[in-house]
Amino acid sequence: MIRKSLPATNYALVSLISVLALAILGAGGTHAAAPLPPAPGSTGPSDHSLASRATPHTYRYAVGPQGFPKEINPLTGLPAEDPQLLERRPIAIKVTNFPRSVRPQWGLSLADHVYEYYIGDGMSRFVGIYYGKDASRVGPVRSARLFDEHLIRMYRAVFVFGWADDPVLEFLTQPDLLPYLIVERANNCPPICRIGPRGAYNNLYADTTQIGAYLQQRRTNNDRQSLTGLRFEAETPKSGHPAAQVSIRYSAISYNRWHYDATRGAYLRSQELHDETGEEPATAPLTDSLTQSQLSAANLVILLLPHRYYLRFSATDIIDQPFEGEGYGYALRDGQLYPITWKHAKADELPRLTLPNGKVYPLKPGNIWFEVLSDLSRLRPDGAAAWRFDFVLPKE
């Protein structure tokens, strides 16, 4: 189904890349400044690859983007703790981030992938993708948006959500997607239940351990799906730029920071404590109420996508983020930042990520957080080995 959105304007992305390049040159680093990534299929110098060497790790040194062994989770590049969990569809669950009273949320630390994107009114929201691990409580579960259709198709996933506005439901309830939607009903607790005071708004939670049985009861296909497209390597690519911290500002009320912890080999998330007042924004570690651990990511992937107004209301807007064709972005792992190109050629396949030289970008084995920003968003240096992304919406 084709979405007819309001007219949108195309903008060049040169400013984003230029800021990165100028900052690297000004810092006097040993790396060459990063040029605008070439279009997919172009050639460049060979990247560093030791995929043929033996490895002492318990997982394969390099795996993907195709040919994943049966016991390897194609979303993390790691062996599944319980390989039987891979014999199912991924589970996508919509999790709220506002109001701030919903924090700390439940279950996000156990997701293989998490997407964060702008939903309007200054707020961002999450979608957790659960495949190699289960979580007994995920939420609070909230309403869907247009972007979620892309995720359902990409992951061939079951989608758990709280409901949606009619224009959004029009796309989610297409015949090929309808069997894989789970919303609250009178008789489906578990897998999706109200927990907490009666009449509360943010008290809907999902249990991924109960979803398989529920789908079987509904006679919904839950067979293992082909999830190819991502490449994982233990070795850190040599072409990165130092990035010990990255800040992402969606609005004056929604911003977060990721600090690289070398001892854990992961980026740790902090979240804003109050509305931005012009001073240095105050943040605090964002934890998981289920595991009591700070949210972390082996990989951060920043996707720069067009943002368009699908509908505009006096109270709020419905925003469309087309995830088709190809575009630019950034990836972070091991304290390094890399300009990348993303390509999403087929709706039911995961995006392909490539380096500026055209080689497949190697993700670090582990979980991934995807931060979805507009292609108008601004990047600037934010101190030594630190970067800041400012989300920008189109004016019309």
C-alpha positions in Angstrom: 0.0 0.0 0.0 1.5 3.3 -1.0 1.5 6.1 1.5 0.4 9.5 0.2 2.2 12.0 2.5 2.4 15.7 2.4 5.0 17.2 0.0 8.5 16.9 1.3 11.7 18.7 0.3 15.0 16.9 -0.4 18.1 18.2 1.3 21.8 17.4 0.9 23.7 15.6 3.6 27.0 17.3 2.9 26.9 19.3 6.1 26.7 16.2 8.3 29.7 14.6 6.7 31.6 17.9 6.5 31.3 18.6 10.2 32.8 15.2 10.9 35.7 15.7 8.4 36.5 19.2 9.6 36.5 18.1 13.3 38.9 15.2 12.6 41.3 17.5 10.7 41.1 20.2 13.4 41.9 17.6 16.1 45.1 16.7 14.4 44.2 13.0 14.5 46.1 10.3 12.7 43.1 9.2 10.7 42.2 10.8 7.4 39.0 12.8 7.3 36.0 10.9 6.2 34.6 11.8 2.8 31.0 11.6 1.7 30.3 7.8 1.5 30.1 6.6 -2.1 27.0 5.1 -3.5 26.7 1.3 -2.9 28.6 -0.7 -5.4 31.5 1.8 -5.8 35.0 0.6 -5.0 37.6 1.9 -2.7 40.7 0.7 -0.8 40.4 -2.7 0.8 39.3 -2.7 4.5 41.1 -4.6 7.2 39.9 -8.1 7.3 41.3 -11.1 9.2 38.3 -13.4 8.7 40.4 -16.3 7.7 42.4 -16.4 11.0 41.7 -18.8 13.7 39.9 -17.4 16.8 40.0 -18.3 20.5 36.4 -17.0 20.9 33.5 -19.2 21.5 31.7 -17.6 18.5 32.9 -17.5 14.9 35.4 -14.8 14.2 33.3 -13.5 11.2 29.8 -14.5 10.2 27.2 -13.2 7.8 25.7 -11.5 5.9 24.5 -14.9 4.6 25.2 -18.5 5.6 24.6 -18.2 9.3 25.1 -21.6 11.1 21.9 -22.8 12.6 22.9 -22.2 16.2 24.1 -18.6 15.5 21.7 -15.7 16.1 21.8 -13.7 12.8 20.8 -10.6 14.8 23.8 -10.7 17.1 26.4 -13.0 15.5 26.6 -14.9 18.7 25.5 -18.5 19.6 22.0 -18.5 21.2 22.0 -19.5 24.9 19.1 -21.7 23.9 19.2 -22.6 20.2 15.6 -23.6 20.2 14.6 -19.9 20.7 15.8 -19.3 17.1 13.2 -21.7 15.8 10.5 -19.0 15.8 9.7 -15.5 14.5 11.3 -12.5 16.2 9.0 -10.6 18.5 8.8 -6.8 18.2 7.4 -4.9 21.2 6.5 -1.2 21.3 7.9 0.4 24.5 7.2 3.9 25.8 9.8 6.4 26.9 7.4 9.2 28.1 6.2 10.4 30.5 9.4 10.1 32.5 7.5 8.3 35.3 7.6 5.1 33.1 11.3 4.8 33.6 13.1 2.6 34.2 11.3 0.4 31.6 11.2 -3.4 31.7 13.1 -5.9 29.5 15.0 -3.6 27.0 18.4 -5.0 28.0 17.4 -8.4 26.8 16.4 -7.3 23.2 18.8 -8.2 20.4 17.9 -4.9 18.6 16.3 -1.8 19.8 15.0 1.0 17.6 14.5 4.5 18.9 12.7 7.1 16.8 10.7 10.3 16.9 6.9 10.0 17.4 5.9 13.7 17.6 5.4 16.2 20.4 9.1 16.2 21.2 9.1 12.5 22.2 10.9 9.4 21.2 9.8 5.8 21.6 11.3 2.3 21.4 10.7 -1.0 19.6 12.6 -4.0 21.1 13.3 -7.0 18.9 13.4 -10.2 20.9 14.8 -13.4 19.3 17.8 -15.0 20.9 16.6 -14.2 24.4 13.3 -14.1 26.2 12.1 -11.5 28.6 9.4 -12.3 31.2 8.2 -8.6 31.3 8.6 -6.0 28.6 7.1 -2.5 28.7 5.2 -0.4 29.3 3.7 -1.3 25.9 2.3 1.6 24.0 0.8 2.5 20.6 2.2 2.0 17.1 3.4 4.4 14.5 3.9 4.2 10.7 7.6 3.2 11.0 6.6 0.0 12.8 5.3 -1.5 9.5 8.9 -1.4 8.2 10.1 -3.3 11.2 7.4 -6.0 11.1 8.3 -6.7 7.5 12.0 -6.5 7.9 12.2 -9.0 10.7 9.1 -11.0 9.6 8.1 -10.4 13.2 5.2 -10.7 15.5 4.3 -7.2 16.7 3.0 -6.4 20.2 1.6 -2.9 20.7 -1.0 -1.0 22.6 -3.2 0.2 19.7 -2.8 3.0 17.1 -4.6 5.9 15.4 -6.8 4.8 12.5 -4.4 6.1 9.7 -1.7 3.9 11.2 -4.0 0.9 11.7 -4.8 1.1 8.0 -1.2 0.0 7.2 -0.7 -2.4 10.1 -3.8 -4.4 9.4 -3.0 -5.3 5.8 -3.9 -9.0 5.2 -0.3 -10.2 5.2 0.5 -8.5 8.5 -2.8 -8.9 10.4 -2.1 -12.5 11.7 1.1 -11.3 13.4 -0.4 -8.5 15.4 -0.9 -8.8 19.2 -2.9 -6.2 21.1 -4.7 -6.4 24.4 -7.9 -8.5 24.4 -10.2 -9.7 27.2 -8.7 -13.2 26.9 -5.0 -12.8 26.0 -3.4 -12.3 29.4 -0.8 -13.8 29.1 1.0 -13.0 26.9 0.0 -9.3 27.3 -1.3 -8.2 30.7 -2.1 -5.1 32.8 0.2 -5.0 35.9 -0.4 -2.3 38.5 -3.2 0.0 39.7 -6.5 -0.2 37.9 -7.1 2.8 35.6 -3.4 3.5 35.1 -2.4 4.3 31.6 1.2 2.9 31.3 0.7 -0.5 32.9 0.5 -2.9 29.9 3.3 -5.4 29.7 4.3 -8.4 27.5 5.9 -11.7 28.3 7.8 -13.1 25.4 8.0 -16.6 27.0 4.2 -16.9 26.5 3.9 -15.6 23.0 4.7 -18.9 21.2 1.9 -20.8 22.9 -0.5 -17.9 22.2 0.4 -18.0 18.5 -0.1 -21.7 18.4 -3.5 -21.3 20.0 -4.4 -18.8 17.3 -2.9 -21.1 14.6 -0.5 -18.4 13.5 2.6 -19.5 11.7 5.6 -19.1 14.0 8.3 -20.9 12.0 11.9 -19.8 11.8 12.5 -17.0 9.2 15.5 -16.2 7.0 17.1 -13.2 8.7 20.2 -12.5 6.5 21.9 -9.2 5.8 24.1 -8.3 8.8 27.8 -9.0 9.1 29.6 -9.6 12.4 33.3 -9.6 13.1 35.3 -9.6 16.3 38.1 -7.4 15.0 37.6 -3.7 15.1 37.8 -2.0 11.7 40.8 0.3 11.3 39.1 3.2 9.6 37.2 4.7 12.6 37.3 8.0 14.4 37.5 8.2 18.2 34.0 8.3 19.8 34.1 7.8 23.5 30.7 9.6 23.8 27.8 10.4 21.5 24.8 12.6 22.5 21.5 12.4 20.6 19.0 15.2 21.1 15.5 14.6 19.7 14.1 17.7 21.3 14.3 19.9 24.4 12.5 17.2 26.3 14.1 14.0 24.8 17.8 13.5 24.7 20.3 10.8 25.7 24.0 10.1 25.9 26.0 7.0 25.2 29.4 6.6 27.0 31.9 3.9 25.8 33.0 1.6 28.6 36.2 -0.1 27.5 36.1 -2.6 30.3 32.7 -3.9 29.1 33.4 -3.2 25.4 30.0 -1.5 25.1 28.2 1.9 25.1 26.2 2.7 28.2 23.1 4.8 28.0 22.1 7.8 30.1 18.8 9.6 29.7 17.6 13.2 30.4 16.3 14.0 33.8 14.3 17.2 32.9 13.5 19.5 30.0 16.6 21.3 28.6 17.0 24.8 30.0 20.0 26.0 28.0 22.5 24.7 30.5 24.4 21.5 30.2 21.7 18.8 30.1 21.5 16.6 33.2 21.3 12.9 32.5 21.4 9.7 34.6 22.0 6.1 33.8 18.9 4.4 32.3 18.5 1.0 33.8 16.2 -2.0 33.2 13.7 -2.8 35.9 13.8 -6.5 34.9 17.6 -7.1 35.1 18.6 -4.0 37.2 21.4 -3.4 34.7 22.2 -0.2 32.8 21.1 -0.3 29.2 24.1 -1.0 26.9 24.9 -1.6 23.3 27.8 -3.4 21.6 26.8 -1.4 18.5 25.1 1.9 17.9 23.8 2.5 14.3 22.5 5.9 13.5 20.2 5.8 10.5 19.5 9.1 8.6 16.0 8.7 7.1 13.6 11.1 5.4 10.9 12.4 7.8 7.7 13.5 6.3 4.3 14.7 7.7 1.8 12.1 6.7 -1.0 13.9 8.5 -1.0 17.1 10.6 -3.5 17.8 13.3 -4.0 20.7 15.7 -3.0 18.5 18.7 -0.3 16.3 17.2 1.2 15.0 13.9 1.6 11.6 12.2 5.1 11.4 10.9 6.3 9.0 8.2 9.9 7.8 8.0 10.3 6.0 4.7 12.9 3.2 5.0 13.4 2.4 1.3 16.2 2.6 -1.2 19.5 3.8 0.3 20.9 6.6 2.5 23.6 7.5 4.9 24.3 7.0 8.6 26.9 6.3 11.2 27.9 3.2 13.2 29.8 3.0 16.5 31.6 0.2 18.1 34.7 -0.2 20.3 34.9 3.5 20.9 35.1 4.3 17.2 32.7 6.0 14.8 32.3 5.1 11.1 30.4 6.9 8.3 28.2 4.2 6.6 25.7 3.8 3.8 22.5 1.8 4.4 20.6 0.1 1.7 17.1 -1.4 2.1 16.2 -2.9 -1.3 13.4 -5.3 -0.2 10.8 -4.7 2.4 11.2 -8.2 4.0 15.0 -8.1 4.3 17.2 -6.4 6.9 19.2 -3.3 5.7 22.7 -3.8 4.3 25.3 -1.5 5.9 28.5 -0.6 4.1 31.6 1.4 4.7 32.7 4.4 2.5 34.9 2.0 0.5 31.9 -0.2 -0.4 32.9 -3.0 1.9 30.2 -4.5 4.2 30.3 -2.8 7.6 31.3 -5.4 10.3 29.2 -5.1 13.4 30.6 -6.2 16.7 29.1 -9.5 17.8 26.4 -8.5 20.3 23.3 -6.4 20.5 22.5 -3.3 18.4 20.7 0.0 19.2 19.4 1.8 16.1 18.8 5.5 16.5 16.6 6.8 13.7 17.2 10.5 12.9 16.1 12.6 10.1 18.3 13.3 7.0 18.3 16.9 8.1 19.8 16.2 11.4 23.0 18.0 12.4 26.2 16.6 13.7 28.9 18.6 15.6 31.9 17.9 17.8 31.0 17.9 21.5 34.4 17.7 23.2 37.4 15.3 22.9 36.3 12.1 21.1 32.7 13.2 21.6 29.9 13.9 19.1 26.4 15.3 19.2 23.5 14.7 16.9 20.6 17.2 16.8 17.4 15.9 15.3 15.7 18.3 12.9 12.2 18.0 11.4 11.2 19.4 8.0 9.3 22.6 8.2 6.5 21.4 6.0 
